Amino acid sequence: MTKITAAITAVAGYVPDYVLTNTELEKLVPTTSDWIETRTGIKERRILKGEGLGTSDMCVKAIEMLLQKRGISPLEIDMIIVGTVTPDYVFPSTSNVICDKVGAKNAWGYDLSAACSGFVFGLVTGSQFIETGKYKKVIVVGGDKMSAILDYTDRSTCIIFGDGAGAVLLEPNTEGLGVVDSILGVDGSGRKYLHQKAGGSVKPPSHETVDAREHYVFQDGQPVFKRAVVGMADVSAAIMKNNNLTSEDVAWLVPHQANKRIIDVTAERMGLSSDKVMLNIQRYGNTTAGTIPLCLWDYEKQLKKGDNLIISTFGAGFTWGAVYVKWAYDGK
Ligand code: UT7
């Protein structure tokens, strides 16, 4: 029997209109544009403004574009998996909200919580439903409204993150294109370095937690940085080795956009020159689960059928992973 792989057959993204520049952040916290750019690579990020708008609204925009590009009806969608740490509600899941808003009446789905690795974990999970032959059209979307959980008095976190969402469509392929291999990992002992202190079942919301500003992102940057540098470089090198790929074989590194310095180390370890590295951190900052599909969306026109892509991630949890994807269509 011919092996079925899960090919990415379309990609789309959405970033909100409002641009929060480094210069504007200088007015909110004691920082400088220069510090932010040299330490992270970020020049600006997008913020979702407007009463009653949440992560689902950005994901819906990306999915509507995806359906339009592929020329298919929402009724054809079997499943929508959403990587996010900023769901619209604690429950029901953002996937349920999105299915309703886009009119995917025949689909089911769920949210997947893996922080910055949410899209990658979703991509690997979603590809299984295609590979088994169970489904024909699975959407994986990564999106976060990080501005909802950022403390704009904390200079160590508010400068890093932005809002945005990206989505891919997975469909069966019999030419060996799509998701070829993956390595995923978690280490929950890393939770102390990057988390949201209150709002979960361990520490439910109270006046005290609000007063103590515990509903925001907490990050101890240095230890996360150290683990991310090693984690992303190791897993990327490992997936190349497992698949006998040399640096010449790899067309693109698609790295999570947390810090340009982490991306540079990863690319160097893989032996890749900077022209093979997707980068948009300067424009969007770290959109958590959104970064990787937003990169694919930005670089789509440059991608060619058969290109070997290494998608690589590291995030809170800790969570990490790499996915080897053979691109399925010419981007132009
Ligand atoms: O995506 C999920 C995974 N997350 C990551 O991968 C993020 C990993 N971490 C990082 O990217 C970096 O650690 C940061 C960008 C968060 C921070 O950069 P750093 O080079 O690690 O800085 P640091 O935390 O070691 O701080 C160095 C100095 C400190 O001052 P002192 O103690 O040396 O006087 C900080 O207080 O920089 C100070 N600092 C700032 N200065 C100006 C911290 N934030 C700022 C700021 N502006 N925004």
Boltz pocket constraint, residues with backbone or C-beta under 6 A from the ligand:
constraints:
  - pocket:
      binder: B
      contacts: [[A, 30], [A, 31], [A, 32], [A, 35], [A, 36], [A, 39], [A, 40], [A, 116], [A, 155], [A, 156], [A, 159], [A, 160], [A, 220], [A, 221], [A, 222], [A, 224], [A, 225], [A, 228], [A, 257], [A, 258], [A, 259], [A, 262], [A, 286], [A, 288], [A, 314], [A, 315], [A, 316]]
      max_distance: 6.0
